[in-house]
Amino acid sequence: GGLGPSASQRRIEIRRRDGTVIRADLLLYNLTGDVKHNPFVLDGDVVRVPFESLVASISGAVNRPGRYELVATSDLAELLAS
């Protein structure tokens, strides 16, 4: 399994039986290890994984070169913070 090549890792939605929606950001989970970005899935949950929206690449003398989906401010500062 896993996510497809154009699936968003940053805007995953988990809808609980009671209608509560939880957002998961697997990129932040991988970078920080903070479990609040990777919630548990419970029986009856519906998981929605949208396609990536705004994506930018960064290379050169940076900590983590790569391709990142921008979801917050959608600017250079967000890209450099990724």
Gaussian input, Z-matrix of N, CA and C with variables (Angstrom, degrees):
# hf/3-21g

backbone

0 1
 N
 C     1     B1
 C     2     B2     1     A1
 N     3     B3     2     A2     1     D1
 C     4     B4     3     A3     2     D2
 C     5     B5     4     A4     3     D3
 N     6     B6     5     A5     4     D4
 C     7     B7     6     A6     5     D5
 C     8     B8     7     A7     6     D6
 N     9     B9     8     A8     7     D7
 C    10    B10     9     A9     8     D8
 C    11    B11    10    A10     9     D9
 N    12    B12    11    A11    10    D10
 C    13    B13    12    A12    11    D11
 C    14    B14    13    A13    12    D12
 N    15    B15    14    A14    13    D13
 C    16    B16    15    A15    14    D14
 C    17    B17    16    A16    15    D15
 N    18    B18    17    A17    16    D16
 C    19    B19    18    A18    17    D17
 C    20    B20    19    A19    18    D18
 N    21    B21    20    A20    19    D19
 C    22    B22    21    A21    20    D20
 C    23    B23    22    A22    21    D21
 N    24    B24    23    A23    22    D22
 C    25    B25    24    A24    23    D23
 C    26    B26    25    A25    24    D24
 N    27    B27    26    A26    25    D25
 C    28    B28    27    A27    26    D26
 C    29    B29    28    A28    27    D27
 N    30    B30    29    A29    28    D28
 C    31    B31    30    A30    29    D29
 C    32    B32    31    A31    30    D30
 N    33    B33    32    A32    31    D31
 C    34    B34    33    A33    32    D32
 C    35    B35    34    A34    33    D33
 N    36    B36    35    A35    34    D34
 C    37    B37    36    A36    35    D35
 C    38    B38    37    A37    36    D36
 N    39    B39    38    A38    37    D37
 C    40    B40    39    A39    38    D38
 C    41    B41    40    A40    39    D39
 N    42    B42    41    A41    40    D40
 C    43    B43    42    A42    41    D41
 C    44    B44    43    A43    42    D42
 N    45    B45    44    A44    43    D43
 C    46    B46    45    A45    44    D44
 C    47    B47    46    A46    45    D45
 N    48    B48    47    A47    46    D46
 C    49    B49    48    A48    47    D47
 C    50    B50    49    A49    48    D48
 N    51    B51    50    A50    49    D49
 C    52    B52    51    A51    50    D50
 C    53    B53    52    A52    51    D51
 N    54    B54    53    A53    52    D52
 C    55    B55    54    A54    53    D53
 C    56    B56    55    A55    54    D54
 N    57    B57    56    A56    55    D55
 C    58    B58    57    A57    56    D56
 C    59    B59    58    A58    57    D57
 N    60    B60    59    A59    58    D58
 C    61    B61    60    A60    59    D59
 C    62    B62    61    A61    60    D60
 N    63    B63    62    A62    61    D61
 C    64    B64    63    A63    62    D62
 C    65    B65    64    A64    63    D63
 N    66    B66    65    A65    64    D64
 C    67    B67    66    A66    65    D65
 C    68    B68    67    A67    66    D66
 N    69    B69    68    A68    67    D67
 C    70    B70    69    A69    68    D68
 C    71    B71    70    A70    69    D69
 N    72    B72    71    A71    70    D70
 C    73    B73    72    A72    71    D71
 C    74    B74    73    A73    72    D72
 N    75    B75    74    A74    73    D73
 C    76    B76    75    A75    74    D74
 C    77    B77    76    A76    75    D75
 N    78    B78    77    A77    76    D76
 C    79    B79    78    A78    77    D77
 C    80    B80    79    A79    78    D78
 N    81    B81    80    A80    79    D79
 C    82    B82    81    A81    80    D80
 C    83    B83    82    A82    81    D81
 N    84    B84    83    A83    82    D82
 C    85    B85    84    A84    83    D83
 C    86    B86    85    A85    84    D84
 N    87    B87    86    A86    85    D85
 C    88    B88    87    A87    86    D86
 C    89    B89    88    A88    87    D87
 N    90    B90    89    A89    88    D88
 C    91    B91    90    A90    89    D89
 C    92    B92    91    A91    90    D90
 N    93    B93    92    A92    91    D91
 C    94    B94    93    A93    92    D92
 C    95    B95    94    A94    93    D93
 N    96    B96    95    A95    94    D94
 C    97    B97    96    A96    95    D95
 C    98    B98    97    A97    96    D96
 N    99    B99    98    A98    97    D97
 C   100   B100    99    A99    98    D98
 C   101   B101   100   A100    99    D99
 N   102   B102   101   A101   100   D100
 C   103   B103   102   A102   101   D101
 C   104   B104   103   A103   102   D102
 N   105   B105   104   A104   103   D103
 C   106   B106   105   A105   104   D104
 C   107   B107   106   A106   105   D105
 N   108   B108   107   A107   106   D106
 C   109   B109   108   A108   107   D107
 C   110   B110   109   A109   108   D108
 N   111   B111   110   A110   109   D109
 C   112   B112   111   A111   110   D110
 C   113   B113   112   A112   111   D111
 N   114   B114   113   A113   112   D112
 C   115   B115   114   A114   113   D113
 C   116   B116   115   A115   114   D114
 N   117   B117   116   A116   115   D115
 C   118   B118   117   A117   116   D116
 C   119   B119   118   A118   117   D117
 N   120   B120   119   A119   118   D118
 C   121   B121   120   A120   119   D119
 C   122   B122   121   A121   120   D120
 N   123   B123   122   A122   121   D121
 C   124   B124   123   A123   122   D122
 C   125   B125   124   A124   123   D123
 N   126   B126   125   A125   124   D124
 C   127   B127   126   A126   125   D125
 C   128   B128   127   A127   126   D126
 N   129   B129   128   A128   127   D127
 C   130   B130   129   A129   128   D128
 C   131   B131   130   A130   129   D129
 N   132   B132   131   A131   130   D130
 C   133   B133   132   A132   131   D131
 C   134   B134   133   A133   132   D132
 N   135   B135   134   A134   133   D133
 C   136   B136   135   A135   134   D134
 C   137   B137   136   A136   135   D135
 N   138   B138   137   A137   136   D136
 C   139   B139   138   A138   137   D137
 C   140   B140   139   A139   138   D138
 N   141   B141   140   A140   139   D139
 C   142   B142   141   A141   140   D140
 C   143   B143   142   A142   141   D141
 N   144   B144   143   A143   142   D142
 C   145   B145   144   A144   143   D143
 C   146   B146   145   A145   144   D144
 N   147   B147   146   A146   145   D145
 C   148   B148   147   A147   146   D146
 C   149   B149   148   A148   147   D147
 N   150   B150   149   A149   148   D148
 C   151   B151   150   A150   149   D149
 C   152   B152   151   A151   150   D150
 N   153   B153   152   A152   151   D151
 C   154   B154   153   A153   152   D152
 C   155   B155   154   A154   153   D153
 N   156   B156   155   A155   154   D154
 C   157   B157   156   A156   155   D155
 C   158   B158   157   A157   156   D156
 N   159   B159   158   A158   157   D157
 C   160   B160   159   A159   158   D158
 C   161   B161   160   A160   159   D159
 N   162   B162   161   A161   160   D160
 C   163   B163   162   A162   161   D161
 C   164   B164   163   A163   162   D162
 N   165   B165   164   A164   163   D163
 C   166   B166   165   A165   164   D164
 C   167   B167   166   A166   165   D165
 N   168   B168   167   A167   166   D166
 C   169   B169   168   A168   167   D167
 C   170   B170   169   A169   168   D168
 N   171   B171   170   A170   169   D169
 C   172   B172   171   A171   170   D170
 C   173   B173   172   A172   171   D171
 N   174   B174   173   A173   172   D172
 C   175   B175   174   A174   173   D173
 C   176   B176   175   A175   174   D174
 N   177   B177   176   A176   175   D175
 C   178   B178   177   A177   176   D176
 C   179   B179   178   A178   177   D177
 N   180   B180   179   A179   178   D178
 C   181   B181   180   A180   179   D179
 C   182   B182   181   A181   180   D180
 N   183   B183   182   A182   181   D181
 C   184   B184   183   A183   182   D182
 C   185   B185   184   A184   183   D183
 N   186   B186   185   A185   184   D184
 C   187   B187   186   A186   185   D185
 C   188   B188   187   A187   186   D186
 N   189   B189   188   A188   187   D187
 C   190   B190   189   A189   188   D188
 C   191   B191   190   A190   189   D189
 N   192   B192   191   A191   190   D190
 C   193   B193   192   A192   191   D191
 C   194   B194   193   A193   192   D192
 N   195   B195   194   A194   193   D193
 C   196   B196   195   A195   194   D194
 C   197   B197   196   A196   195   D195
 N   198   B198   197   A197   196   D196
 C   199   B199   198   A198   197   D197
 C   200   B200   199   A199   198   D198
 N   201   B201   200   A200   199   D199
 C   202   B202   201   A201   200   D200
 C   203   B203   202   A202   201   D201
 N   204   B204   203   A203   202   D202
 C   205   B205   204   A204   203   D203
 C   206   B206   205   A205   204   D204
 N   207   B207   206   A206   205   D205
 C   208   B208   207   A207   206   D206
 C   209   B209   208   A208   207   D207
 N   210   B210   209   A209   208   D208
 C   211   B211   210   A210   209   D209
 C   212   B212   211   A211   210   D210
 N   213   B213   212   A212   211   D211
 C   214   B214   213   A213   212   D212
 C   215   B215   214   A214   213   D213
 N   216   B216   215   A215   214   D214
 C   217   B217   216   A216   215   D215
 C   218   B218   217   A217   216   D216
 N   219   B219   218   A218   217   D217
 C   220   B220   219   A219   218   D218
 C   221   B221   220   A220   219   D219
 N   222   B222   221   A221   220   D220
 C   223   B223   222   A222   221   D221
 C   224   B224   223   A223   222   D222
 N   225   B225   224   A224   223   D223
 C   226   B226   225   A225   224   D224
 C   227   B227   226   A226   225   D225
 N   228   B228   227   A227   226   D226
 C   229   B229   228   A228   227   D227
 C   230   B230   229   A229   228   D228
 N   231   B231   230   A230   229   D229
 C   232   B232   231   A231   230   D230
 C   233   B233   232   A232   231   D231
 N   234   B234   233   A233   232   D232
 C   235   B235   234   A234   233   D233
 C   236   B236   235   A235   234   D234
 N   237   B237   236   A236   235   D235
 C   238   B238   237   A237   236   D236
 C   239   B239   238   A238   237   D237
 N   240   B240   239   A239   238   D238
 C   241   B241   240   A240   239   D239
 C   242   B242   241   A241   240   D240
 N   243   B243   242   A242   241   D241
 C   244   B244   243   A243   242   D242
 C   245   B245   244   A244   243   D243

   B1=1.3985
   B2=1.5100
   B3=1.2917
   B4=1.4482
   B5=1.5127
   B6=1.3097
   B7=1.4593
   B8=1.5161
   B9=1.3199
   B10=1.4552
   B11=1.5259
   B12=1.3342
   B13=1.4677
   B14=1.5263
   B15=1.3150
   B16=1.4654
   B17=1.5264
   B18=1.3369
   B19=1.4667
   B20=1.5255
   B21=1.2943
   B22=1.4620
   B23=1.5185
   B24=1.3164
   B25=1.4626
   B26=1.5208
   B27=1.3408
   B28=1.4572
   B29=1.5244
   B30=1.3254
   B31=1.4627
   B32=1.5325
   B33=1.3158
   B34=1.4579
   B35=1.5269
   B36=1.3370
   B37=1.4646
   B38=1.5194
   B39=1.3211
   B40=1.4527
   B41=1.5192
   B42=1.3428
   B43=1.4682
   B44=1.5266
   B45=1.3386
   B46=1.4610
   B47=1.5291
   B48=1.3170
   B49=1.4772
   B50=1.5204
   B51=1.3422
   B52=1.4681
   B53=1.5266
   B54=1.3437
   B55=1.4591
   B56=1.5187
   B57=1.3102
   B58=1.4606
   B59=1.5232
   B60=1.3189
   B61=1.4620
   B62=1.5205
   B63=1.3289
   B64=1.4619
   B65=1.5169
   B66=1.3128
   B67=1.4575
   B68=1.5243
   B69=1.3137
   B70=1.4619
   B71=1.5195
   B72=1.3049
   B73=1.4649
   B74=1.5286
   B75=1.3284
   B76=1.4592
   B77=1.5189
   B78=1.3299
   B79=1.4651
   B80=1.5295
   B81=1.3287
   B82=1.4654
   B83=1.5280
   B84=1.3332
   B85=1.4576
   B86=1.5304
   B87=1.3295
   B88=1.4681
   B89=1.5253
   B90=1.3260
   B91=1.4611
   B92=1.5280
   B93=1.3495
   B94=1.4580
   B95=1.5213
   B96=1.3339
   B97=1.4597
   B98=1.5191
   B99=1.3284
   B100=1.4668
   B101=1.5324
   B102=1.3296
   B103=1.4682
   B104=1.5295
   B105=1.3252
   B106=1.4749
   B107=1.5315
   B108=1.3200
   B109=1.4666
   B110=1.5326
   B111=1.3482
   B112=1.4603
   B113=1.5278
   B114=1.3420
   B115=1.4654
   B116=1.5324
   B117=1.3136
   B118=1.4543
   B119=1.5145
   B120=1.3264
   B121=1.4557
   B122=1.5299
   B123=1.3287
   B124=1.4503
   B125=1.5202
   B126=1.3174
   B127=1.4585
   B128=1.5316
   B129=1.3038
   B130=1.4629
   B131=1.5191
   B132=1.3235
   B133=1.4650
   B134=1.5226
   B135=1.3085
   B136=1.4613
   B137=1.5278
   B138=1.3295
   B139=1.4598
   B140=1.5239
   B141=1.3184
   B142=1.4718
   B143=1.5203
   B144=1.3313
   B145=1.4639
   B146=1.5310
   B147=1.3348
   B148=1.4694
   B149=1.5289
   B150=1.3117
   B151=1.4597
   B152=1.5210
   B153=1.3289
   B154=1.4642
   B155=1.5209
   B156=1.3269
   B157=1.4669
   B158=1.5234
   B159=1.3082
   B160=1.4612
   B161=1.5272
   B162=1.3282
   B163=1.4646
   B164=1.5242
   B165=1.3365
   B166=1.4639
   B167=1.5257
   B168=1.3187
   B169=1.4621
   B170=1.5126
   B171=1.3217
   B172=1.4537
   B173=1.5282
   B174=1.3263
   B175=1.4693
   B176=1.5260
   B177=1.2989
   B178=1.4574
   B179=1.5147
   B180=1.2992
   B181=1.4651
   B182=1.5238
   B183=1.3247
   B184=1.4647
   B185=1.5235
   B186=1.3270
   B187=1.4688
   B188=1.5217
   B189=1.3268
   B190=1.4598
   B191=1.5255
   B192=1.3295
   B193=1.4554
   B194=1.5242
   B195=1.3113
   B196=1.4602
   B197=1.5090
   B198=1.3166
   B199=1.4580
   B200=1.5217
   B201=1.3323
   B202=1.4615
   B203=1.5212
   B204=1.3304
   B205=1.4562
   B206=1.5251
   B207=1.3090
   B208=1.4682
   B209=1.5225
   B210=1.3298
   B211=1.4613
   B212=1.5262
   B213=1.3053
   B214=1.4726
   B215=1.5206
   B216=1.3193
   B217=1.4594
   B218=1.5171
   B219=1.3219
   B220=1.4703
   B221=1.5298
   B222=1.3234
   B223=1.4636
   B224=1.5331
   B225=1.3202
   B226=1.4594
   B227=1.5252
   B228=1.3191
   B229=1.4623
   B230=1.5289
   B231=1.3314
   B232=1.4690
   B233=1.5249
   B234=1.3203
   B235=1.4607
   B236=1.5268
   B237=1.3254
   B238=1.4558
   B239=1.5199
   B240=1.3300
   B241=1.4624
   B242=1.5301
   B243=1.3273
   B244=1.4808
   B245=1.5030
   A1=112.19
   A2=113.58
   A3=120.59
   A4=111.30
   A5=114.39
   A6=120.98
   A7=111.00
   A8=116.44
   A9=121.64
   A10=110.64
   A11=116.79
   A12=120.77
   A13=114.75
   A14=119.58
   A15=120.18
   A16=112.21
   A17=116.94
   A18=121.25
   A19=110.36
   A20=116.27
   A21=121.38
   A22=109.58
   A23=116.84
   A24=121.56
   A25=110.37
   A26=116.48
   A27=120.80
   A28=114.39
   A29=118.48
   A30=120.51
   A31=111.86
   A32=117.44
   A33=121.89
   A34=108.43
   A35=115.98
   A36=121.18
   A37=109.88
   A38=115.58
   A39=122.11
   A40=106.79
   A41=116.72
   A42=121.10
   A43=108.09
   A44=114.84
   A45=121.78
   A46=110.39
   A47=116.42
   A48=121.83
   A49=112.30
   A50=116.51
   A51=119.75
   A52=112.90
   A53=117.08
   A54=121.21
   A55=114.18
   A56=117.57
   A57=121.51
   A58=109.77
   A59=116.05
   A60=121.01
   A61=108.59
   A62=115.75
   A63=122.48
   A64=107.28
   A65=117.35
   A66=121.64
   A67=109.24
   A68=115.15
   A69=121.29
   A70=109.16
   A71=116.57
   A72=123.17
   A73=107.29
   A74=116.35
   A75=120.64
   A76=112.81
   A77=118.69
   A78=120.05
   A79=109.60
   A80=116.76
   A81=119.48
   A82=111.16
   A83=117.12
   A84=119.71
   A85=110.50
   A86=117.14
   A87=120.67
   A88=112.19
   A89=117.14
   A90=120.26
   A91=112.92
   A92=117.14
   A93=120.12
   A94=113.92
   A95=117.28
   A96=120.64
   A97=113.12
   A98=117.20
   A99=122.46
   A100=109.43
   A101=117.05
   A102=121.16
   A103=113.30
   A104=118.89
   A105=118.59
   A106=111.11
   A107=117.98
   A108=121.98
   A109=112.03
   A110=117.56
   A111=122.24
   A112=108.92
   A113=117.91
   A114=120.29
   A115=112.37
   A116=115.55
   A117=121.56
   A118=109.71
   A119=115.67
   A120=122.03
   A121=106.62
   A122=116.16
   A123=122.28
   A124=110.75
   A125=116.29
   A126=121.83
   A127=109.63
   A128=116.90
   A129=121.56
   A130=114.29
   A131=118.55
   A132=121.71
   A133=110.61
   A134=115.82
   A135=122.26
   A136=106.79
   A137=115.85
   A138=121.43
   A139=108.58
   A140=116.14
   A141=122.52
   A142=108.10
   A143=115.81
   A144=121.56
   A145=107.30
   A146=117.68
   A147=120.28
   A148=111.32
   A149=115.63
   A150=120.85
   A151=109.07
   A152=116.38
   A153=120.65
   A154=108.94
   A155=115.63
   A156=118.52
   A157=108.69
   A158=119.06
   A159=122.73
   A160=109.58
   A161=116.71
   A162=121.98
   A163=108.80
   A164=115.63
   A165=121.00
   A166=108.41
   A167=115.52
   A168=121.23
   A169=109.55
   A170=114.92
   A171=120.05
   A172=107.55
   A173=115.62
   A174=120.10
   A175=108.78
   A176=115.82
   A177=120.09
   A178=111.25
   A179=116.77
   A180=122.84
   A181=111.19
   A182=116.28
   A183=123.07
   A184=108.41
   A185=117.05
   A186=120.52
   A187=113.05
   A188=117.62
   A189=121.85
   A190=110.51
   A191=117.32
   A192=118.24
   A193=109.61
   A194=116.13
   A195=119.19
   A196=112.10
   A197=114.20
   A198=123.77
   A199=106.90
   A200=117.25
   A201=121.56
   A202=111.14
   A203=115.12
   A204=120.72
   A205=107.90
   A206=116.64
   A207=122.20
   A208=108.45
   A209=116.74
   A210=119.76
   A211=114.05
   A212=118.23
   A213=120.82
   A214=109.84
   A215=116.57
   A216=121.33
   A217=112.56
   A218=117.25
   A219=123.28
   A220=112.30
   A221=116.57
   A222=120.24
   A223=110.56
   A224=115.78
   A225=121.48
   A226=112.09
   A227=117.77
   A228=120.78
   A229=111.32
   A230=116.61
   A231=120.17
   A232=110.69
   A233=117.06
   A234=121.49
   A235=110.43
   A236=117.63
   A237=121.22
   A238=112.48
   A239=117.21
   A240=121.00
   A241=112.11
   A242=117.57
   A243=121.32
   A244=111.52
   D1=-141.34
   D2=-177.30
   D3=100.29
   D4=-178.03
   D5=-178.88
   D6=-86.70
   D7=146.60
   D8=176.43
   D9=-72.29
   D10=170.42
   D11=-174.93
   D12=-63.61
   D13=-26.39
   D14=-179.58
   D15=-113.16
   D16=18.14
   D17=178.04
   D18=-79.15
   D19=143.20
   D20=177.26
   D21=-74.36
   D22=129.97
   D23=172.70
   D24=-94.63
   D25=-6.66
   D26=-171.38
   D27=-109.52
   D28=-13.58
   D29=-174.90
   D30=-126.92
   D31=39.23
   D32=-179.77
   D33=-75.27
   D34=136.11
   D35=179.85
   D36=-117.43
   D37=135.13
   D38=175.86
   D39=-118.04
   D40=118.19
   D41=179.92
   D42=-102.69
   D43=117.66
   D44=179.51
   D45=-78.13
   D46=164.63
   D47=179.52
   D48=-57.83
   D49=-32.43
   D50=-178.28
   D51=-82.64
   D52=2.46
   D53=178.53
   D54=95.90
   D55=-8.74
   D56=177.69
   D57=-63.97
   D58=137.10
   D59=177.39
   D60=-112.88
   D61=127.39
   D62=178.57
   D63=-113.84
   D64=136.57
   D65=178.74
   D66=-103.23
   D67=137.45
   D68=178.59
   D69=-117.56
   D70=139.24
   D71=176.96
   D72=-125.06
   D73=93.24
   D74=-175.49
   D75=-68.78
   D76=-25.69
   D77=175.39
   D78=-64.73
   D79=-47.87
   D80=178.56
   D81=-63.67
   D82=-36.22
   D83=176.91
   D84=-62.65
   D85=-45.31
   D86=179.66
   D87=-65.10
   D88=-35.40
   D89=-178.37
   D90=-78.52
   D91=-35.41
   D92=-173.41
   D93=-108.04
   D94=-25.29
   D95=-174.98
   D96=77.34
   D97=4.88
   D98=-178.43
   D99=-77.82
   D100=117.09
   D101=-174.67
   D102=-67.32
   D103=-12.89
   D104=177.70
   D105=-65.24
   D106=-17.81
   D107=177.92
   D108=-92.73
   D109=0.93
   D110=-178.04
   D111=-140.24
   D112=72.58
   D113=-174.87
   D114=-70.33
   D115=157.68
   D116=176.09
   D117=-71.27
   D118=148.36
   D119=174.48
   D120=-100.89
   D121=130.32
   D122=-178.27
   D123=-106.76
   D124=161.09
   D125=176.78
   D126=-56.11
   D127=129.87
   D128=-179.99
   D129=93.08
   D130=-8.21
   D131=178.25
   D132=-70.13
   D133=149.71
   D134=173.39
   D135=-114.68
   D136=125.64
   D137=-178.02
   D138=-105.81
   D139=127.46
   D140=178.30
   D141=-115.46
   D142=123.52
   D143=177.71
   D144=-118.62
   D145=103.13
   D146=-179.04
   D147=-77.35
   D148=170.69
   D149=171.90
   D150=-72.71
   D151=155.92
   D152=174.63
   D153=-61.56
   D154=149.23
   D155=176.39
   D156=-106.78
   D157=-97.25
   D158=-177.47
   D159=-86.01
   D160=117.40
   D161=-176.58
   D162=-122.94
   D163=139.22
   D164=177.26
   D165=-134.94
   D166=151.90
   D167=177.05
   D168=-112.39
   D169=147.56
   D170=177.23
   D171=-135.96
   D172=139.07
   D173=-179.62
   D174=-144.24
   D175=176.04
   D176=179.69
   D177=98.53
   D178=-148.26
   D179=-175.14
   D180=-83.54
   D181=67.93
   D182=176.33
   D183=-125.89
   D184=161.66
   D185=-178.12
   D186=-63.08
   D187=-44.36
   D188=-176.41
   D189=-133.85
   D190=82.96
   D191=176.75
   D192=-63.60
   D193=149.68
   D194=178.02
   D195=158.10
   D196=-165.46
   D197=-177.52
   D198=-110.90
   D199=126.93
   D200=-175.16
   D201=-132.23
   D202=140.57
   D203=172.69
   D204=-85.45
   D205=131.00
   D206=179.26
   D207=-96.25
   D208=124.53
   D209=-176.12
   D210=-125.80
   D211=-17.99
   D212=-176.28
   D213=-95.44
   D214=-90.91
   D215=-176.22
   D216=-87.86
   D217=-14.42
   D218=179.25
   D219=53.59
   D220=42.58
   D221=178.88
   D222=-133.91
   D223=-178.09
   D224=-178.02
   D225=-61.14
   D226=-36.11
   D227=179.90
   D228=-61.43
   D229=-41.32
   D230=177.75
   D231=-65.14
   D232=-41.14
   D233=179.63
   D234=-62.53
   D235=-44.81
   D236=-179.89
   D237=-68.26
   D238=-28.52
   D239=178.95
   D240=-77.21
   D241=-18.45
   D242=-178.72
   D243=-67.73

